[in-house]
Amino acid sequence: MTDIIPLSDPRVAEVTEHECGEPLVDLRGISELRLDARQADGTGAYAHLRSGALERLLRAQRLLPAGVRFLVVEGYRPPDLQRRYFEQYAATLRRAHPGAAPEVIRELASAYISPPEVAPHVGGGAVDLTLCREDGTELPLGTEVNATPEESAGACRTAAANIDAVARTHREVMDRALTTAGFVNYPTEWWHWSYGDRYWALLSGAPAARYGPAGPPVPPARTA
């Protein structure tokens, strides 16, 4: 991981945020996108993205080969849920490495779950996704979405060597489309792409992040 900047790196936290005020948009109302339900929650938070990130996601989808579509697994994640995910995984790592210093556990955990204070999903600009055919059949990308480093033997890393040629090609297809549209990848998770957050700003050279923590999605108004 020598070439990977983890989300726990102090340089990420040092990035300035200039909140642009873009709203969260419900992807369930976007006919061009296919949405998976494996991360669905009672509030529907998982199905939301900032409008600017959504615009770029749709642009990226138009760059995919014929017959291939994105399958969106998760977008916005409330801060309390992000914190719970991080603490649960850190606890698992502490049990596996009982002598490890807190800063080591934090760095190990951030390879899979972002520290809450800099988490891209909390800002609404990050999306976890994979590829599928028009009928929704998922294409092989080497691991399941959200596979941990431990259970995948590191194959969850975007540039992992221990995946076959078909999965590598599919990852390259995702990379070309999403990078061209303005997203950046978190290199320890092939499925995680973001725009507008601190990590994006650091990797892209933007002067500041566009998105700070977003409030909960506003439910649609009831009609009489």
N, C-alpha and C positions, 0 to 999 in steps of 0.2 A: 504493500500500500504506500510505497515511498512517493509515488507520483500523485496520490489522491489527497485532496484537501478535505479532511473530515468536517462535518458540521460543528464539531466541538472545537475546531480551530479558533483561537481568539480573533483572528482576522475577520471571521464571519460576524461575530458579535460587534465588532468595531464599525461595521458598515452603517452609514447613516440611513435613516428611513425618512422619506418624504411622501407621506400618505397622499395618494392621488384621488381618493374618494370614489373609485369605481365600485359599482354595486356587485353583489353576488347574484349570479343568474342561475336559475334552475335548469339543469340540463335535461330534465324530463320533458321539457317543452320544446326541445330542439330535435326536429325530426331527422336531421342529418347524422346525429350521433346515436350510437348503440351503447346502452348503459347496462352494466352487469350489477346484480343484486347481492353479491357475496359480502359486501361491506355496508349494506343498507342499514340505516338506523331509523328510529322512530320519528325523528324530526325531519329526515330527508337531507340532512346537512351534507352527507357524502356526495350528493348529486348536484352540488353547486360549485361554480367557479367565478372568479372575477370576470367582468365583461371583456377586458383586454386579453386575458389568458384564453378565454373562450374563442375570441376572434382568431387568435393565433392557432388554436387547436383545429378549428375548422379549416384554416389555411393549410395546415399540415396534412389534414385528411385528404385534401384535394391533390396532394403530391404523392399519395400512395398509389401503388400499381392497381390496375383494374382488377376488381373482384376482392380487394383487400380493404378492410376497415379497421379503425380503432375500436377497441372494446374498453370503455372507461370503467375502472373499478372504484376509484375514490378520488374526490376532489377536496373540498373544504373539510377541515376537521376541527371541531371546537377545542379550545385550549385545555379544558379539563380532561377531555378524552386523550389528547396528545400527551399530557402529563401522566395519565394513568398507563398508557402504553409504554412510555419511557421507563417509568418506575418499575413496572412489572418485568420488563426485559433486563433492566439493570439488576434487579433482585435475582433473576435466573443466572446472570453472569457472576454475581458475587458468590452464589452457591458453587458454581463451577470453578471459581478462582478465589478461594477464601483468603489468600494472602495478598491479593492485588490491592494497590492503593486506590483511593476514590477517583483520582484523575485518570487512572488506567481503565477502571470500569466505565467511566464516562466516555472515554474515547472508543472503547470497544462497543458500548451500547449505541453510540452515534453512527456506527457503521450500518445499523439496521433501523433505529428509531431516532429521529432528530431530537436534540435537547429542546424542551418546550419553548424556551425564550427566543430561539432562532428558527423554529420549525416552519418550513415553507407552506405546509398544508394549512396552518393556522391563519396565514394571510390570504388564503383563497386563490393563490397563484400556482399551486402544485397539483399535479394530476398523476395518479397511478393508473397505468393502462397497458394493454397488450394488443395483439393483432388477432383478427378473426376474418373468416370468410363472410360473404354476404348473408349466409344463413345463420351466422353466429358461432359457427364451429371455430374454436380457438386454434391458432397456429402454434407449432412448437417453438418455444424460445429458450429452451434449455432447463428452466425451472418453472415452478409455479410462481405466480405473482405473490409477493410477500414471503418467499422462502428465506429462512434465516441463513447466515453464513455457515452455521454449524450443520444444519440439516442438508445443505446443498453442497457441502465441501468447497465453499467459495464460488460456486457456479453462478450465484446471484450477482456477482460483480459483472458489470457491463462488458468488460474486456476479458472475462475469464477464458482460460485456455481449455478447460475441461468440459466443453460443449461440442456438439457435432456441427458439421458444416451447414446443415439446414437451419439450425437455431442461430448460428452466426450470421447467416444471410438475412434472416428475419430481423435480428437486432440491428443490422446495418441499414435495412429498409426504414426502421423506426428512427434511427439516428439521423439519416439524411432528411427525412421529412420534418421532424421536430426541430432539428438544429436550424434548418433553413427558415422555419417559421419563427425563430427567436427564442426557443426554449433551451435550457441547459439540463444536462443529466447529472444525477448524483451517482458517481461511478461505482458505488457499492451495491446499487439497486438498478438493474437494467430497466425496470418498469417505471421509475420515478423521474419525472421531468417537471421543470418549473420555470416560471416567468415572473418577474417583478419583485421577487423576494431578495433577502440579503445574499443568499448563496448565488443567485443569478447575477446580482450586481457585482459581486466579487469576481466571478469567472468571466463575465462579459465586459468588465471595465466600466460599467455604468457609474455615474457619480454618486448615486444613492439608490436604495431600494424604493420601488413604487408602492409597495404594499406593506403595511403594518398588520397587526392582528385584526381580523375582521370580526364584527359582531355576528350574532346568530342570524341565519337567513330569515327574512320576513315571510311568513306564510301567506299564500294567496287570499285575497279578500273573499269572504263568503257572499254568495249572491242569494237574494231573497227568492 
